[in-house]
């Protein structure tokens, strides 16, 4: 029996699997059943695969199962597949499989200890409620993302992977995003009939939360752009990767939700920065083409796409990213930080006021929604202020642990490519907490991936080089191994 996720990553099948996920997106616009059926068939098959690989390879395969299947959360929400694909599918998969991976993995690291610390610090606020109105479902909604961050950092930090594996994970992340992209494009009405106002646009986000869809598409922009820079073919063809990037960027911008797209573009810039630090020897050793010939065309390409999208919206897109609203344009409202951030600054201030009032243990998980002055009934949008308001001083410690993980990730990766890729993942996941809290699988999954322990490819290749050839063997990002299992 073949290992499904190994087959999914093979270069020779790239276009086939890309087309399959395009089809999933098309069918999802008609009915949730094809998405549900495809998910459970390949998910159960992959769980069987866990028992077919060696014990030392099982944690890595579990990690890939988490990466790929957690990413179905978004297309499940768009297709309204709940309860067959639960609304918080990604969080449940992480919560189920990460502890199993921890048990199977023998790796113990400082970052793993920090992940465990997040779990310990998060628990106390579950058991009290200063508002007296929080329902159990609200506790679950607000705490699962944080618990999953702890579990994901703990588990993924126990894995040792090489650069080829890390970049290969891009396919596992991007394919479900392709389905989301296709769904939103099909569900978008004729653009001439879309009312582009200075607010989030649900008609271009498949009728679902534009902020969440923008975050997903922004991640897709980063992954596609990074793979273009590394000459790694997601679809099997370079020109098609550029078309994919064009569609992801355009659709993401047209959602008029800024946070997700800003995070994705920032991830691209981080990747470019670290690629510029590559020496000629590193490029030659890793068989990386002269990426500089892609940088300027890529930047110009993204600029042109943004300009065209702005033209489609009659100039409203640029005004949206400048923080303008209908009120500020007509002069009926002053331009302020709260207006620019769509009330998130106000939410942040009110959460800080709750922290000042309840500094030790906070108000309890979910209670801030009912205790904020002027913003009662508003769900948390900024994880930092939610941590302070609902967890008190323990929330501040949790946030400090996030920063510690970031610093460790920055200093531990052995190569500039892996360092750039991991830091970009962490930054995209971390920034998502400032506009979407931990509503999606994006934050825990990316913060977990960013915590893996990278194996230096030079040392690994020297060790695996055939006798009589002492030089390191080159690594090509354009192709993967075609072996039955690529672990």
N, C-alpha and C positions, 0 to 999 in steps of 0.2 A: 504493500500500500504506500502510495506517495505521500510526502509531507506537504499538505496544502500550502502553507505559508512559504515554504521553500520554493514551490512551483510559482507562486505569485510574484516572487522577487526576481525570477530568472529573466535575463535580458531578451531571450528569444520569444518569450510569451508576453512581452510588455504591451504590445498593441492589442493582443487578444483580451487581456484582463482590463485594459483601459476601455475597450469596447463593451465588455460585460458590465462595467460599472456605469457607463453611459446608458446602457439599456435599463439597468436598475433604476436610474434616475427618471427615465422616460416612463417606465411602468408604474413608478411610484405616484406619478401625477394622475393615474387612472384608478389605482387601488393600492391599499397598504399590503395586500396579500402577497404580491411578488417579493416585496422587501422582507416581509416576515419569513416567507418560505426560504429565500436565499440565505438569510441570516442564520436560521436554525440548522439548515443542512450543513453549511460550511463550519458553523460553530461546533456542532456536535462531532463532525468529522475531525476537526482540529483537536478537540479534547481527546479523541481516540488516539490521535497522533502523539500525544504526550507520552503515552505508554510504549510507543514504538521507537523512541530515541533513547540514547543512553541516559543514565541517571544524571551525569554531569551536564548534559545538554538540556535537561527538562526546564530548569529555571529560565534559560534564554528563550526557549520556545514559549513558555508561559508569558514572558514579557512581550513577545511578538503577538500572541493571542490578545493580550490586553490592548496593545497599540492599535491593532486592526479593528477588533470588534467593539471596543469602546467608541471608536470613531463613527459607528453606525447610529449613535445617539441622535445626531442632527437630522439625518434623513428620516429616521423614525419619527421625530417630532414633526417634520414637515409633512410626512405622509399620514400623520395622525394614527400611528400604529399602536399607541397605548391602548390597552395594557399588555398586548402581545410583545411589543418592544417598549418596555417601561419608559416613561418620560425622562427619568434620570438613569437610563441604561448604562452609560459610561461609568457613573459612580458605583453602580451595583457590581459591574464587572471588576472594577478596581478593588472594591471592598471584598469581593469573593476570592479573586485570584492572587492578589498581592500577598496576603498572609500565607497562602499556600506556597507561593514562590519563596517567601522568607524561610519557611520550614524546610524547603528542598535545597535552598542555597546554603553553601558553607561560608560564604564571604561575610565578614564583619568589618565595618568601617566606621570612621568618625561620622561621616554623613548619615550612615544608618542609625547611629546613636542619636543624631539630631532629629531624624524622622520619628524615632520612638519618643523623643522628648516632646515633639509637637502633639502626639497622641495623648501623652500624660497630661500636658498642660491644657488640652482642649476639653477634657472630660468634666471637670468640676462644674462648669457653667451649664451643663445639661440638667443638673438636678435642682435648680431653683429658677424662679420667675417673679421678678419684681412687679410685673404688670398684672399677674393673675389671670391672663387671657390667652396665653400661648397654648395652642393645640399640639398634640404629639406630632402631627404631620408637618407642622411648622418647624419644630425642633429638628426633625429629620432633614427637611429642606435646607436649613441653614448650617447644619453641622457636618453633613456627609462630605461636602467638598473639602473641608478642613481636615477631617479624618483621612480622607483619601490622599491629601498632600503628604501627610505623615507616612502613611503606608507606602505610597509610591516612592518617596525619597528613600525610605528604609530598604525596600525591595530592589529598586533599580541600582542603588549604590553598591549592592552586593554582586553585580554582574561585571564581568570583564569582557569587553568586546573590542574589536579592532575598527579601524576607520571605514573599511569596506562595509561591515555590518551596520555601522551607524548611518552611513549615507543610504544603504539599502532599505533602512526603515522608512525612508521618505515615501516609498511606494505604499507601504502599509498605511501610512497616514493620509496620503493624497487620494487614493482610489475612492474611499467613501466621500471625500470632499468633492470629487468629480460628480458623483451622484447628486449631491446637494446643488452644485452649480447647474447641472442640466435641469433639475427640478425647478429652480428659481427662474432660469431663462424661459422655460416653457410656460410657467405660470405668470410671467410678466406680460401685462397687456401691451398693446401697441404703444410705443413710447410717446407718440404724438398725443395720446389720450391720458397720459400720466400727469397728474398735477404735482409738479416738483415744487414743494414749498420748503421753507427753512426748518424742517423737522425730519425725524426718521420716516422712511418711506416703506410701508408694508407691502405695497403693490409690487415692488422690485425684490422683495425678500421672500417670495413664495407665500405671502399672507401670514408669515410667522414673525416673531420678534426680530426686528431688523438688526438690533445690536448683537444678538447671538449669531445671526447669519453672517454679519459683517466680520465677526471674530473668526468664524470658520473659513470664510473666503480669504481673509487676511493671512491666515496661516497657510492657505494654499498658495497665495502669492509668494510668500517667503520660500516655501519648499520648492516651487517650480523655478523661481529665479536662482536659488542656490544651486539646484541641480544643473541648470543651464550653465552657470559659471564653472561648475566642475565637469562639464561635458558628460553628465550622467543622464541617460535618456529615460524619462518617466513613461513616455508613450511609445518609445521605440524609434521615434523620429525627431530630429532637432527642430524642424520647422513646425511640427505639431506641438512640441513643448512651448514654442513661442505663441502659437494660437491659444493654447491652454492658458498661458500667462495673460494674454490679451483679454480673454473672456473672464477670468477670475478677477482681474483688476477692474475692468469695466463694471461688472455686475456688483462687485464689492463697493465701488464708489457710488453707484446708483442707489444703494440702500440708504445713503445719506447718514449712515451711522459711522462716526469717525474713528472711534477707539480701536476697533479691530483692524482697520486698514492702516492706521498709523503704526500699530504694533507690527504688522507684517512688513511694512516698508522699513521700519527701524531695524527689523531682523535682517533684511537684505543689506542694509548699510553696515551692520556689524560684521556680516559675512564678508563683504567687500573689504572692509578695513583689515581683517585678519588675513585675507588672501594676499593683500599687498605686502604683508610681512614675510611671505614665502621667499626663501632664497632660491636661486637657480638650481642648486643641488637638491633641495626638497622637491621642487617641481619635477625634476628629472627622475628622482627616486620613486615618486608616487605616480609617475606617468600623467601628471596634470598638464594639460595644454596651456599655452600662454593665455591665461584667463583675461589678461588686460585687453585683448582684442574683443572680448565680450562685454567688458564693463561699460565702455562708452556707448556702444549700441544698446545695451540693456537700459542704461539711464535715459538715453534719448527716447527709447521705445516707451518706457513708463511715463515720461513727460508728455509724449504725444498722446498716449492713451488718456491721461488725465485731462489734457486740453480738449480732446474730442468729447469726453464724457461731460466736461463743463459746457461745451457748446450744445450738446444734446439737451442739457437741462436749462438752457437759456441763461447761463452764467450763475445759476443758483447754487451749483456745487461749490464754486470757489467762495461764495458768500457764506455758505454753511461751514466750510472749514476755517473761515475767518471768524466764526463765532457770532455771525449776525442772525437775528431773528426778525419776524415780521414787525414786532414792536420796535426794535432798534432802528429798522429801516424807515419806518413811518414816523419815528420820533416820539411814540407813545410810551417807550420804555428806554431806560438807560442801559448802555452796554456795561455789563458787570461780569465778574468771574462766575457768578451763579448762572447768568444767562448763557455765557459761553459754554459752560459745562452741563447744560440742561438740568439744572437744579442739584447737581451732584455736590457742588461746593456747599450749598445750604445744608444738604444731608450730612456732609462731613462735619460742619460746625455743630449741628445739633447732636451728633454722636459724641463729639468731644465734650459737649456740655454734660451729657449723660456720664461720660467717663469721670469728669470732675466731681459729679454728684455721687457716683458709685465707683470710687477708684480701686478698691481692693479686689472685689470679685465680679464687678460689672452688674448688669441688670438681668443676666441670664440669656441663654440662646433663644433668639426670636423675639425677645421682649422689647427691643429697641423700636420695632415697628409701631408699638402702641404707646410708647412713652415720649417720643420726640415732639417737641412743640412745633407747630406749623407743618409738620410732615408726618402726622399720624396716618397709619395705613400704608405708608411707602415701604416697600421691601428694601432691604439693604442693597446698595449698589457698589459700595467701596469696602473691600474686605478689611483694610487697615482700620478704618473708623468703626466697622462692625466689631472687630476684635477688641478694640478699646472699650466700646460701649457695653458689649455683652460679656466680655471675659475679664475686664479690668486690667490689673497689672499683669495677669497671666497672658492676656492678649498682646501686651507690649513685648513680653518675653518671646511669644510665638513669632511675632514680626521680626524680632532680633535674630531668631533662629533662621528665618528666611534669608536674611542678609548674610548670615554666616555660611549658609549653603552656597549662596552666590559666590562669595569670596573663595570658598574651597573649590568650586567648579572652575573658577577662573584660573586658579593656580595649579590645578592638578593635571589638566589635559596636556599630553606630551607634544602635540603637534598643533601648528597654527590653524589648520583646517578644522580639526576636531574641537579646538578651543573656541573658534568662531561659531561653529555649528551648535555646540552645547550652550554657549552663552546666549546665542540668539533664541534658542528654545526657551531658556529660563526667562529671558526678558519678555518674550511674547506672552508666556504664561503668567508672569508676574504682573505685567501691565494690564492684562485682562481683568485682574482683581480690582483695578481702579475704575472700571466702568461697568463690569458685570458681576462683581464679587466672585463667587465660585459657582455660578449657575450652570456652567457647562463642564464637560470632561477636559476641556483644553488646559486649564490651569494645573490640576494635579498630574495629568499625563505628561505635559511638557516639563514641569518642574522635576518629575521623576526621571524622564529621559535624560535631562541635563545632568543628572547625578551619577550616571554610569561611570565605571572606572575604565579609562581608555588604555589599551595595550599599544605600546609603541610599535608601529608597523615595521620600522627598520630592524628592530631586534627580532620580531616574529618572522620576518622574511628571511633573515640570515639563518635562523634556526631551521627553517623549512627548505632552504635551498638545497638542491641536489649535491651530492658529493662531487667534488671536482669543480664546482662553481661557487666560490666563496662569496661572490657579490650578491647583494640583496636583489631579490626578484621584483620586478616592477608590478605595480598595481594599476589596473585600468578601471576607471570609474564608468567607462562606457559599456562594460559587460560584467556580469557576475559569473561565478562558477556555475557550471551546468551539472554539477554533481547532484545526486539524489537528495542529499541533505547538506545544506551549506552552513553548518554551524562550526 
